[in-house]
Amino acid sequence: MLKLQKYKIGVFLMQNKKVVLITIVALLALFLVAGYVYKNKQSEEYANISKSEALVFQRPYSVVIGNEDAKVQLVEFFDPACGTCAQFHPYVKDIMKENEGKIKLVLRYAPFHQNSDYAVKMLEGAREQGLFMEALEFMFATQVYWIKNHVVNPKQLWALLANVKGLDMEKLAAFMNNNKTADEIIAQDLKDAETLKADKTPSYFVNGKPLQEFGLENLKKLINSEL
């Protein structure tokens, strides 16, 4: 009788273990499916935005690098005071070089760091002189000297910019004092970033599709899927 009871208890426990295991597997599968559906839904939402409101990705004033008629549009929301943006810049340049003519890079501003709007205005002033990329790469290379505790020091940056070859500091000063277009550009870019839920820098979009999981390999995969 005792052996029979032990046998029944053993069978009961084994059955319960199977039920628990099946439940865990089912929940895990449900979680994975839900995640997949959510990501697809997000991609569809961005695709809809891309089709109906292309301007939210690229404004007439946006800085565009590469072939305007390229098959792939790579949009980057960046902050000149963002360390990760500086680190990723060479990788993006390499991707552009490897796929010359096939990708156009659209640079959008997202000055989330304190005082980084000043850095953006300086970039716009340099752009007026045809030295946008030179100024941007100089800023990226010298961040350690003009950013402290994630706060931009405009005076220090200004002093450093005098080292950008060909940059006329008097013209830049006149631009900074009198030009209101830069403020409007910043406001519009931030509004578009909010619409696209680009709340960190850098944020990438490839033909309207967001980079869901940040990382260089993931960015390459997303670009290659569109190429």
C-alpha positions, 0 to 999 in steps of 0.5 A: 500500500505504501509503495502504491502511494509513493508511486502515485505521489511520484507520478503526480509530481512528474505530471506537475513538473511537465505542466510547469515546464510546458507552461514556462515554454508557452509563456516564453514563446508568447513573450517572443511572439509579442516582442516580434509583433511589437517590433514589426508594429513599430516598423510599420508605424515608421514606414507609414510616417516615411510614406506620408511625411517624408519631410520628418526625415529630411527637411529642405535645409538638412545636411545631406552627404552622398548621392541625393538619388541614392537607394538608401537614405540613412538619417542620423539624429546627432549631438555634436557634444555626444561621445557615442556620436563621435565614436560612431562617425568614422564607422558611418564614414566607412559604410558610406565609402564602402557603398559609394553612390548607394547611400545618402547620409542625412544629418539632423540635430538633436542637441540634448546636452546642456549648451550644445545648441551653441555648438550646433549654431557654430556648425551652421555658421561653419556650414555657411562658409562651406566648412561644415564637415571640417568643423564637425570632425574637429568638434568630435576630435576635441570634445574632451577640451570643451565638454565637462560633466556633459555640459558644453563650454561655448567659450572654450569651443569658440577658442578652439574653433579658430584652429579649423583651417579656413574658418573665418572667425569674424564671419562666424561671429557675425553669423552667431550674433545675427542669424536666427535660422539656426534656432529655427532649424534646431527647433524643427529638428527637435520636433521631428526627433520627438515625432520619430521618438528619437530620444537619444543620440545617435539615433538612426533610420534607414529608409524610414526604418528605425535601428531598433537595437543599437550597435554597429553590426545591427546598423550594418544589417539594417542598411544591407537589408535595404541595399 
